[in-house]
Amino acid sequence: MLANLPPYKLKQLKVVVLTGAGISAESGLKTFRDNNGLWEEHSIEEVATPDGFERNAELVYRFYNQRRRQLLSPDVKPNKAHLALAKIERVMGNNFTLVTQNVDNLHQKSGNKNVLHMHGSLLSARCLRSGHSSAIYSDLDHSNQCDCCQPTNSLRPDIVWFGEMPKYMPQIEECLSQADIFISIGTSGTVYPAAGFVSLANQSGAHTVELNMEPSSGYNEFAEKHYGPATEIVSKFVDTLLKGFNFD
């Protein structure tokens, strides 16, 4: 394992992790998307595009309010895979970067601090005029107003919809260019630009690892692969990784 890496200590390595829906599925979060591509019986165009919001903002507010309520329910908690990634960050500090496609807060609840939400967050609202983001933990609708503009303006869910640019891309690309290890967890490998991260990491000479329920669309680009439930394979991989290096 990791045989191609130079003999650095783990604390000196730069590790970038990408997570997708597969890491949160075992925490009880519904995916909201069925086999027909519908989100709670709504098309992507209705609830996950700027045009959909312009056509029927009430529907979009209601859809994300439902998801936020579920996320904040006491039944949804970080699982062993989330806790394993928090363990790596405690050891590595600023040399560890966690990029997530998920819009939940389970990484933060498990203890991760250096988290880049490239697709936004359910617990954030964005001003329609300035783009400024602010925390929100209750239902959102047209009555909510920003605190960054005069006069105040309405807020939208702080989610990156289809057709919009993901957040933090320059920072993510810089981290990938410096990575010694890139680990992709619970992603399908079909949604870009995240699906292209393994190629960027390979170009930079990183050791690339896929941890997934089943092979992703880009599985052949990874040097190392492990398949199974995230709570099992992520915990096992992290324990093996941490034991394989000298911490003195």
N, C-alpha and C positions, 0 to 999 in steps of 0.2 A: 504494500500500500504506500502511495506517495513516493515510490522508489526513485522517480525521476527528479525529485526536488533536491536542491543543494542542502547540505546539512546545517541549516540555520536552526536556532531555537525557535519555538513556536511564537514567543513574544515578539520576535523580529519579523515574522512573516506577515504579509498583508493578505487578509482573507475577505472576500466579497461573497455574500450569500444572497441569492434571489429566492423569494418564496412566492407561491401561488396558492390557489384555493385549497389544494390538497393538504396543506399543513393545518388548516383551520377546520376541515370537515369533521375531524374526530373530536372537536370541541362542541359539536352540536349546532354549528351554523349551517343553515340551509343555503344551498347555492342559488336559489331563486330562478334557476334556469333549467328547463326540462330538456328531454331528448329532441324535441322539435325546435329548439332554439328560442322558445318563448320564456319570458321572465314573468312568472306569476300570471300567465295567460295574456301577457302583453308582449308586443314585438320590441326588439331593441330600439327600433326607430321611435317608438312611443315614449320609452322611459330612460333611454341612455344616449340621447343626442340633443344638441342645442335646438334643432328644429322641433323636436318633440316637446321640449320645454316651452318654446314659444307658442306652440299650438294648444297645449293643455298643461299648463303649469300645475294645476290642482292635482292632476293624476300623478305627475312626477313627484311633487311634494309627498303625496300619500304613499307612493311606492317606497321612497327612501325613509319616510317616517316609520314605516313598518319594519324595515331592515334595522333601523337604529334602535327601535324598541326591543327587537330580538337580541341585538348585541348587548344591550344593557340589562338583560334579564339575568337573574342570579344563576340560572342554569348554564350559562355560557362562560367557560373558564379556559385559561391556557392549558394545553395538554403537555405531555412529556416532550414532544418535539419542540415546542416553544421554549420550554425550560432548558432544554439542551443547548439551544442557541444563546440563551442568556448566559449559560455557563461559559461558553467560548468568549463572549464579550468581557466577562469579569476577568478572564485571564489576559486577554489581548488588548483591552482598552481601545485606544484610538486606531489601532491597526485592524480593527474589525468593522466592516460596514455591512449593514443589513438593508437590502433593497426589497421592498414588498409590492406586489401587485394587489394585495388585499387592502380593503378599506376598513378593516376592523382594527381594534387596539390591543389585540391579544399579545403581540410581541412586547409592547410597552408594559402590559400587566404582568408579564413573566419576568421583567427586569431589563430588557433591552432598551438602550437609550439612543444609540446611533442608528436610527431607523429612517429611511427615506421612503415615503409613501408616494410612489410614482403615479398612482392612479387616484390620489386624494384620500379623504377620510370621511367616514360617516359622522364623526364627531366634530365636524368643522363645517362652517357655512361661509360662502364667498359673496362679497359685495358685487352686484351686477355692474356697477360703474367703475370702481377702482380696482377690483380684483382682490382686495384685502381679505384675508381669511381670519375667522374668529371661531372660538370653541362654541359648540352647542350640544346640549345633552337632553333636549326635549324636542317636541314636534316643531317643524319648521313650515311656515306658510308666508303668504304675502304680508301678513301683519308684522312679521319680524323685520326690523330695520337695522341698518349698519350703524356703527359708531365712528366711521372714518370720513363721512362726507357731510357737507352742509349745503343744501338740505339733505337729510338722510335718504338712503336708497334701499330698495328691496334686496333680499338675499336669495341665493340659490344653493342647492347642495354642492359642497366642495368636492365634487367627484369629476374625474377626467372622463368625459363622455367620448363616444366614437366620433372621430373627426377632429378631436382636440389633441394638443401636444402634451404628452406625459410630463410630469414635474421632474425637476432635478436632473435632467438629462446631461448637461455638461459635467456636473459633479459625478454622476454615475459613470460616465465614460472615462473620466480621469481616474476614478478608483479602479475600473477594470484594466486600464492601461498599466497600473502599478501592481496588480494582484499577483500573488504567488499561488493562491488557491482560489478557484471559483466553484461554488457549490450551488446547484439549482435544485430546489425542493418543491415538489407538488405542483409542477407547472405542465401544461400541455405542449408547450413549444410551438404553438400556432399563432400567438398574438405578438405582433411586433410593436415596438422595438425590442421588448424583453426577449423574444425568441432569438434575437441576434446577439445576445450578450455572450453566449458561449463562443461564438466566432471571434468576438473582440478579445475575449480572455485568451483564447488559443493563439491569436496573433501576438499577444503580449508575452507568451511563453508560460502562462499559468497552468497548473495542474487542474483539470476540470473534472467535476464529479456530478453525477446525476443521482438524486435520491427521490424516487417516485413510486407510485402505486404500480405503474406499468411504463414501458418505454415511451418517451415523448416523441414528437415528430422529428426532433433533431438529436435523438439518442446517439447516433453514430458519431457525433462530434465530440462526445465526452470520452475522456481517457479511462474513467472509472465509473461503474454503474452499480447501483443496488436498488432492488425493487421490493416493495411491500408496504404495509401501513406506515405512515409517517411516525407514529408514536414508537414503533419498533426500530425502524432502520435509521432514523435520525439520531435517536438516543445511542444506539449501538455504534454508529459511525463516529459521533462526537467523543464517546468514551475511548474508542480505539485511537482516535486522533490525539487526544490529550495525553494518553499513556505513551504514545510513541515519541514524545519529545522531552527534552531535558528542561526543567524549569529553574535550574539553579541560576 
